[in-house]
Amino acid sequence: MAKNSVRLQIITPSRKFFDEKVDMAIVRTSNGYMGLLHDHESVVTTLDMGVIRIQQNGKERRASLMGGFAEVLPDQITILTDEAEWPEEIDVDRAKAAKKRAEERLSEKAQEYNMARTQAALKRALVRIEVSEHHTNAK
């Protein structure tokens, strides 16, 4: 581990998903992607649903993050998120079914569906599929 590593904690309501020293983390904020390194300027930012890329010991791991907040300090990054998943935790068939269901509802533009919830469901499914497919292709 490089001496300029930073502690990354990812916490969900149900578990401490990750708590280790890393070389860098790349997250999707509401303003675009942000690379987080040791000695980063202190900031608090909102996170969009997306993939977190964790670089550690010359390797990269990816996981899904379902929004949240990040507090970035020079020596620590704390992420609070509704949900985080490693690729091997993702049920790809379920995510693909959720994607199809959301796309159908959006194309119908039916009043009985809450469009914001449907769009969020679609985005969650797409993030899960992206993380899972990258993991499968990296093997």
C-alpha positions in Angstrom: 0.0 0.0 0.0 1.3 3.4 -0.9 2.2 5.7 1.9 -0.2 8.2 0.4 -3.2 6.0 0.9 -6.5 7.2 2.2 -9.0 5.4 4.4 -12.3 4.7 2.6 -15.4 3.8 4.5 -18.7 3.0 2.7 -21.6 2.6 5.1 -25.1 1.5 4.2 -28.1 1.3 6.6 -27.6 -2.4 6.9 -23.8 -2.8 7.0 -20.4 -1.4 6.8 -19.7 -2.3 3.2 -16.1 -1.3 3.0 -13.4 0.0 5.4 -9.9 -0.1 4.1 -7.0 2.0 3.0 -7.0 2.7 -0.8 -4.9 4.5 -3.3 -7.8 6.3 -4.9 -11.6 6.2 -5.3 -13.6 7.5 -8.2 -17.2 8.3 -7.5 -20.0 9.8 -9.5 -21.2 13.0 -7.9 -24.2 15.1 -8.9 -21.7 17.3 -10.8 -19.8 14.5 -12.6 -17.0 12.1 -11.7 -14.6 12.9 -8.9 -11.3 11.2 -8.2 -10.4 11.1 -4.5 -6.8 10.8 -3.3 -4.9 11.2 -0.1 -4.6 14.9 0.9 -7.7 15.9 -1.1 -9.3 19.2 -0.2 -12.0 18.8 2.4 -15.5 18.6 0.8 -18.9 17.2 1.3 -20.8 16.2 -1.9 -23.9 14.4 -3.0 -23.5 11.2 -4.9 -25.5 10.1 -7.9 -26.3 6.5 -8.5 -23.3 5.0 -10.3 -20.2 2.9 -10.1 -17.5 3.5 -7.6 -14.0 2.5 -8.8 -11.6 1.6 -5.9 -7.9 1.5 -6.7 -5.9 -0.5 -4.2 -2.5 -2.1 -4.5 -2.4 -1.7 -8.2 -5.8 -3.4 -8.7 -9.2 -1.9 -9.3 -12.5 -3.1 -7.9 -15.9 -1.7 -8.8 -19.1 -1.7 -6.9 -22.5 -0.1 -7.3 -23.5 2.9 -5.2 -27.1 4.0 -5.0 -26.6 7.7 -4.3 -25.8 9.2 -1.0 -23.2 11.6 0.4 -19.4 11.7 0.6 -17.4 13.5 3.2 -13.9 13.9 2.0 -11.0 14.8 4.4 -7.3 14.8 3.6 -6.9 11.3 5.2 -10.4 9.8 5.1 -13.3 9.4 2.8 -16.7 8.5 4.3 -19.6 7.5 2.0 -23.1 7.1 3.3 -25.3 5.4 0.7 -28.7 3.7 0.7 -27.1 0.6 -0.9 -23.8 -0.7 -2.2 -23.1 -4.0 -3.9 -20.1 -5.9 -5.2 -20.6 -7.5 -8.6 -20.9 -11.0 -7.2 -23.7 -9.8 -5.0 -25.8 -8.6 -7.9 -28.6 -10.8 -9.3 -28.1 -9.9 -13.0 -31.3 -11.6 -14.1 -33.3 -9.7 -11.6 -31.6 -6.4 -12.6 -32.4 -7.1 -16.3 -36.0 -7.8 -15.5 -36.2 -4.6 -13.5 -34.7 -2.7 -16.4 -37.2 -4.2 -18.8 -40.2 -3.5 -16.5 -39.1 0.2 -16.0 -38.5 0.7 -19.7 -42.0 -0.6 -20.4 -43.6 1.6 -17.8 -41.7 4.7 -19.1 -42.8 3.9 -22.7 -46.4 3.6 -21.7 -46.3 6.9 -19.8 -49.1 5.5 -17.7 -50.5 7.7 -15.0 -50.7 4.9 -12.5 -46.9 4.7 -12.3 -44.8 7.3 -10.5 -42.4 8.3 -13.3 -39.7 9.5 -10.9 -39.7 6.2 -9.1 -39.7 4.3 -12.4 -36.8 6.3 -13.7 -34.9 5.7 -10.4 -35.6 1.9 -10.7 -34.3 2.0 -14.3 -31.1 3.8 -13.2 -30.5 1.3 -10.3 -30.9 -1.6 -12.8 -28.5 0.0 -15.3 -25.9 0.6 -12.6 -26.1 -3.0 -11.4 -25.9 -4.4 -14.9 -22.8 -2.2 -15.7 -21.0 -3.3 -12.5 -21.8 -6.9 -13.2 -20.9 -6.9 -16.9 -17.5 -5.2 -16.1 -16.8 -7.8 -13.5 -17.6 -10.6 -16.0 -15.5 -9.1 -18.7 -12.6 -8.5 -16.4 -12.3 -12.2 -15.6 
